[in-house]
Amino acid sequence: MKLLAIHGAEDIRWEDRPTPEPGDGEVRLRVRYVGICGSDLHYYFHGKNGEYAVREPLVPGHELSAEVDLDPSGRLAPGTPVTVHPARFGPSVPGLEDRPHLRAGGDYLGSAAGFPHRQGGAAEMLVVEEHMIRVLPEGLSLERAALAEPLAVAIHAASLAGDLTGKRALVIGAGPIGLLVIAAAVNAGAAVVGASDVRPEPLDRARSLGATETFLVGTDAIDPESFDVVFECSGVGVALTQAVRAARRAGTVVQVGMLPDSEIGVNLAPMLAKELTVRGAFRFSTEIDDAIALLASADALDAVVSHVIPAADAVAAFATARDSSASAKVLLSL
């Protein structure tokens, strides 16, 4: 079988590997689509994602849809369309019963956090544990289903802000995850969803997903204290400063974008006088099931997928995914 492997910065190869065999409690999938995530971009372009460096060839990909190829138990028929919850949670910890994704000792598809690395889904065949599989409802296409994992991240982030019904919400950074947070906030009942970005093209996509106020960074001003909730999705320090400024008194800021693993200049002074709640958002727990239901209910989120590129053309695909003016979510087809 073929798979993609990142060997270092800007070194990705379409390689031959033996077809894996599933063991007890495992299922082999024939992967159809894999989304390119921000972490995948970091692994490819920089050879590391935050503090996690590529120390052996790493198969990227944790956003995927597939069809069952072989289930030794016989419970899932060949050809069954599925997506995958990419996490294996660590041991139970008191106080984290409802947040298994925060437990230490787990892993995630396509991650170099541990060694050996947890290999990802950008492979023609993938073996996963049965509990990670989610069977798709009838009518949900495999292409759209590849959005289930990032949409689950967005739904989880929206939930951390509390009840959004009737609220004004701002999403800073209208890249793929920001677009999905916009959709999640609209679905959660926000009365107004604003979006800001440094480029006009992402803002056009944001409007198609329900953003009614848009702000081009450097041109349009965001009034201080004008939003109840702000989702920072760019991972840029100056944007967190803007988020704190834009949030109303006693409002909430949810940090969704991955901040760099370094000291950065951020002005948090207004946080004190406004008594803001600032929360980090990390992956998700069970929200992938909510994401699948939302994807199955309507086709609006198809607009998030801008390109589908064969995995054999990975260099071009990663270059496209890096260019936010030209792309939103880029899927690899296998």
C-alpha positions as CSV (number, residue, x, y, z in Angstrom):
1,M,0.0,0.0,0.0
2,K,1.0,3.7,-0.3
3,L,1.2,6.3,2.4
4,L,2.6,9.8,3.0
5,A,5.5,10.1,5.4
6,I,7.1,13.4,6.6
7,H,10.8,12.8,7.1
8,G,11.7,16.4,8.1
9,A,11.0,20.0,7.1
10,E,9.6,20.2,3.5
11,D,10.4,16.5,3.0
12,I,7.3,14.4,2.4
13,R,7.3,11.2,0.5
14,W,4.6,9.0,-1.1
15,E,6.0,5.6,0.0
16,D,5.3,1.9,-0.2
17,R,4.6,0.1,3.1
18,P,3.3,-3.4,4.0
19,T,-0.5,-3.5,4.3
20,P,-1.3,-3.6,8.1
21,E,-3.3,-6.5,9.5
22,P,-5.9,-5.8,12.2
23,G,-5.8,-7.6,15.5
24,D,-8.4,-8.3,18.1
25,G,-10.7,-5.3,18.6
26,E,-9.2,-3.6,15.5
27,V,-10.6,-2.7,12.1
28,R,-8.8,-2.0,8.8
29,L,-10.1,1.0,6.9
30,R,-9.6,2.0,3.3
31,V,-9.0,5.7,3.7
32,R,-10.7,8.0,1.2
33,Y,-10.1,11.6,2.3
34,V,-7.8,13.2,4.8
35,G,-7.9,16.9,5.8
36,I,-4.7,18.9,6.1
37,C,-4.7,20.6,9.6
38,G,-2.6,23.4,11.0
39,S,-0.5,20.8,12.9
40,D,0.2,18.9,9.7
41,L,1.4,22.1,8.1
42,H,3.8,22.7,11.0
43,Y,5.1,19.2,10.8
44,Y,5.7,19.5,7.1
45,F,7.1,23.1,6.7
46,H,9.0,23.2,10.0
47,G,9.6,19.6,11.0
48,K,7.9,20.2,14.3
49,N,4.5,21.3,15.8
50,G,5.2,23.4,18.8
51,E,7.6,21.5,21.0
52,Y,7.0,18.2,19.2
53,A,9.7,17.5,16.6
54,V,9.6,14.8,13.9
55,R,12.1,12.2,15.1
56,E,11.1,9.4,12.7
57,P,9.0,9.3,9.5
58,L,5.6,10.6,10.5
59,V,2.4,9.8,8.6
60,P,0.2,12.9,9.1
61,G,-3.5,13.2,9.2
62,H,-6.2,13.0,11.9
63,E,-9.2,14.3,10.0
64,L,-10.4,11.5,7.8
65,S,-13.2,9.5,6.2
66,A,-13.0,6.0,5.1
67,E,-14.7,2.7,4.2
68,V,-14.3,-0.5,6.2
69,D,-12.0,-2.9,4.5
70,L,-11.7,-5.7,7.0
71,D,-13.4,-6.2,10.4
72,P,-12.2,-9.6,11.8
73,S,-15.2,-9.5,14.2
74,G,-17.7,-9.4,11.4
75,R,-19.6,-6.5,13.0
76,L,-18.9,-4.0,10.3
77,A,-19.4,-5.0,6.7
78,P,-16.8,-4.1,4.0
79,G,-17.7,-0.8,2.4
80,T,-19.3,0.7,5.5
81,P,-18.7,4.5,5.4
82,V,-17.0,5.8,8.6
83,T,-15.0,8.5,10.2
84,V,-12.7,8.2,13.1
85,H,-12.3,9.7,16.6
86,P,-8.5,10.1,16.4
87,A,-7.8,10.1,20.2
88,R,-6.9,7.3,22.6
89,F,-7.4,8.7,26.1
90,G,-5.0,8.2,28.9
91,P,-5.8,6.6,32.3
92,S,-8.6,8.0,34.3
93,V,-7.8,10.9,36.6
94,P,-10.0,12.2,39.5
95,G,-11.5,15.5,38.4
96,L,-11.3,14.8,34.7
97,E,-14.1,12.3,34.4
98,D,-15.9,14.6,31.9
99,R,-12.8,15.7,30.1
100,P,-10.9,12.5,29.1
101,H,-9.2,14.5,26.3
102,L,-7.2,16.3,29.0
103,R,-5.8,13.1,30.6
104,A,-2.0,12.5,30.3
105,G,-0.8,9.4,28.6
106,G,-3.2,9.4,25.6
107,D,-2.3,9.9,22.0
108,Y,-3.7,11.2,18.7
109,L,-3.4,10.1,15.1
110,G,-0.7,11.8,13.2
111,S,1.2,13.2,16.2
112,A,4.9,13.4,17.1
113,A,4.1,14.1,20.8
114,G,5.2,10.6,21.8
115,F,8.0,8.3,20.6
116,P,7.5,6.1,18.6
117,H,5.2,8.6,16.9
118,R,1.5,7.9,16.6
119,Q,1.1,7.4,12.9
120,G,-1.8,9.1,11.1
121,G,-4.4,8.6,8.5
122,A,-2.7,9.7,5.2
123,A,-2.4,6.1,4.1
124,E,-4.4,3.9,1.7
125,M,-5.0,1.5,4.6
126,L,-5.3,2.3,8.3
127,V,-5.9,0.0,11.3
128,V,-7.7,1.6,14.3
129,E,-9.3,0.3,17.4
130,E,-13.0,-0.4,16.9
131,H,-14.1,2.1,19.6
132,M,-12.6,4.9,17.5
133,I,-14.9,4.3,14.6
134,R,-18.1,6.3,13.9
135,V,-20.4,4.8,11.3
136,L,-21.8,7.6,9.0
137,P,-25.5,8.2,8.6
138,E,-27.0,7.6,5.3
139,G,-26.6,10.5,2.9
140,L,-23.5,12.0,4.5
141,S,-20.8,12.0,1.8
142,L,-17.3,10.8,2.6
143,E,-15.9,14.2,1.4
144,R,-18.1,16.2,3.9
145,A,-17.5,13.6,6.6
146,A,-13.8,14.4,6.6
147,L,-14.8,17.6,8.4
148,A,-16.1,15.8,11.4
149,E,-12.9,16.0,13.5
150,P,-12.2,19.8,13.0
151,L,-15.9,20.5,13.4
152,A,-15.9,18.6,16.7
153,V,-13.0,20.9,17.8
154,A,-15.1,23.9,16.9
155,I,-18.2,22.6,18.7
156,H,-16.1,21.9,21.8
157,A,-14.7,25.5,21.7
158,A,-18.2,26.9,21.3
159,S,-19.4,24.9,24.3
160,L,-16.6,26.3,26.5
161,A,-18.1,29.8,26.0
162,G,-21.4,28.7,27.7
163,D,-24.8,29.4,26.4
164,L,-24.4,31.4,23.1
165,T,-28.2,32.0,22.6
166,G,-28.7,35.6,21.7
167,K,-25.1,36.5,22.2
168,R,-22.7,38.5,20.0
169,A,-19.7,36.4,19.1
170,L,-16.5,37.3,17.3
171,V,-14.2,34.8,15.6
172,I,-10.7,36.1,15.0
173,G,-9.0,34.2,12.1
174,A,-11.3,32.9,9.4
175,G,-9.1,30.0,8.4
176,P,-10.6,26.4,8.3
177,I,-11.0,26.1,12.1
178,G,-12.3,29.7,12.3
179,L,-14.9,29.0,9.6
180,L,-16.1,25.9,11.5
181,V,-16.3,27.9,14.8
182,I,-18.5,30.4,13.0
183,A,-20.8,27.6,11.9
184,A,-20.8,26.1,15.4
185,A,-21.6,29.5,17.0
186,V,-24.4,30.1,14.5
187,N,-25.7,26.6,15.3
188,A,-25.5,27.3,19.0
189,G,-27.9,30.2,18.7
190,A,-25.6,33.3,18.6
191,A,-27.6,36.3,17.5
192,V,-24.6,37.9,15.7
193,V,-21.4,36.3,14.6
194,G,-18.5,38.5,13.5
195,A,-15.3,37.5,11.8
196,S,-12.0,39.2,11.3
197,D,-9.0,38.2,9.2
198,V,-6.0,39.7,7.5
199,R,-7.3,38.7,4.0
200,P,-10.6,39.4,2.3
201,E,-11.0,35.9,0.8
202,P,-11.5,34.2,4.2
203,L,-14.0,36.8,5.1
204,D,-16.1,36.0,2.0
205,R,-16.2,32.4,3.1
206,A,-17.1,33.5,6.6
207,R,-20.1,35.4,5.3
208,S,-21.3,32.3,3.4
209,L,-21.3,30.4,6.7
210,G,-23.4,33.0,8.6
211,A,-21.0,35.7,9.7
212,T,-22.9,39.0,9.5
213,E,-20.2,41.4,10.6
214,T,-16.7,41.1,9.0
215,F,-13.5,43.1,9.8
216,L,-10.5,43.2,7.5
217,V,-7.4,43.6,9.8
218,G,-5.6,46.9,9.2
219,T,-8.7,48.4,7.5
220,D,-11.7,47.9,9.7
221,A,-11.8,48.7,13.4
222,I,-13.4,46.5,16.0
223,D,-15.0,48.5,18.8
224,P,-13.8,47.8,22.3
225,E,-16.2,45.8,24.4
226,S,-18.4,45.1,21.4
227,F,-18.8,41.3,21.8
228,D,-20.0,39.0,24.5
229,V,-17.7,36.1,23.4
230,V,-14.5,36.2,21.4
231,F,-13.0,33.0,19.8
232,E,-9.3,33.6,18.9
233,C,-8.6,31.1,16.1
234,S,-5.4,32.5,14.5
235,G,-2.8,31.5,17.2
236,V,-1.1,34.9,16.8
237,G,-0.3,36.9,20.0
238,V,-1.5,40.2,18.7
239,A,-4.8,38.6,18.0
240,L,-5.2,37.6,21.6
241,T,-4.6,41.2,22.6
242,Q,-7.4,42.2,20.2
243,A,-9.7,39.5,21.6
244,V,-9.2,40.8,25.2
245,R,-9.9,44.4,23.9
246,A,-13.0,43.4,21.9
247,A,-14.7,41.4,24.7
248,R,-17.2,43.1,26.9
249,R,-17.0,43.4,30.6
250,A,-17.5,40.0,32.3
251,G,-17.3,38.5,28.8
252,T,-15.4,35.4,27.7
253,V,-12.4,34.8,25.4
254,V,-11.8,31.3,24.1
255,Q,-8.3,30.6,22.8
256,V,-8.7,28.1,20.0
257,G,-5.7,28.7,17.8
258,M,-2.5,27.0,18.8
259,L,-0.2,29.6,20.3
260,P,3.6,29.2,19.7
261,D,5.6,27.4,22.4
262,S,7.5,30.6,23.3
263,E,7.2,33.9,25.1
264,I,5.1,36.2,23.1
265,G,4.0,39.8,23.5
266,V,0.3,39.9,24.7
267,N,-1.4,42.8,26.5
268,L,-3.8,41.2,29.0
269,A,-4.2,44.2,31.2
270,P,-7.9,44.8,30.2
271,M,-8.6,41.3,31.4
272,L,-8.5,42.4,35.1
273,A,-10.7,45.5,34.9
274,K,-13.3,43.7,32.8
275,E,-13.1,40.5,34.9
276,L,-12.9,38.4,31.7
277,T,-13.0,34.7,31.6
278,V,-10.2,33.4,29.4
279,R,-10.3,29.7,28.5
280,G,-8.1,27.4,26.4
281,A,-9.7,25.0,24.0
282,F,-8.0,21.7,23.4
283,R,-9.4,19.1,20.9
284,F,-12.6,17.5,22.1
285,S,-14.2,14.7,24.0
286,T,-17.5,13.3,22.5
287,E,-18.4,16.2,20.3
288,I,-17.5,14.3,17.1
289,D,-20.9,12.7,17.4
290,D,-22.5,16.1,17.4
291,A,-20.3,17.1,14.4
292,I,-21.5,14.1,12.4
293,A,-25.1,14.9,13.1
294,L,-24.6,18.6,12.1
295,L,-22.8,17.6,8.9
296,A,-25.6,15.2,8.0
297,S,-28.3,17.8,8.6
298,A,-27.3,20.2,5.8
299,D,-24.8,20.8,3.1
300,A,-23.8,24.4,4.1
301,L,-20.4,23.2,5.4
302,D,-19.4,22.0,2.0
303,A,-18.2,25.5,1.5
304,V,-15.4,24.9,3.9
305,V,-13.7,22.4,1.6
306,S,-12.0,24.5,-1.1
307,H,-9.7,21.8,-2.7
308,V,-9.4,18.1,-3.1
309,I,-6.0,17.0,-4.2
310,P,-4.5,13.5,-4.7
311,A,-2.3,12.4,-1.9
312,A,0.5,11.7,-4.4
313,D,0.6,15.4,-5.1
314,A,1.1,16.2,-1.4
315,V,3.7,18.9,-2.0
316,A,1.3,20.9,-4.0
317,A,-1.5,20.2,-1.6
318,F,0.4,21.5,1.4
319,A,1.5,24.6,-0.5
320,T,-2.2,25.2,-1.3
321,A,-3.3,24.7,2.3
322,R,-0.7,27.1,3.5
323,D,-2.1,29.9,1.3
324,S,-5.2,31.3,3.1
325,S,-6.1,33.6,0.3
326,A,-6.3,30.6,-2.1
327,S,-7.8,27.9,0.1
328,A,-9.9,27.0,3.1
329,K,-9.8,23.3,4.0
330,V,-7.7,21.2,1.6
331,L,-8.5,17.5,1.5
332,L,-6.1,14.8,0.3
333,S,-7.8,12.0,-1.7
334,L,-6.5,8.5,-1.5
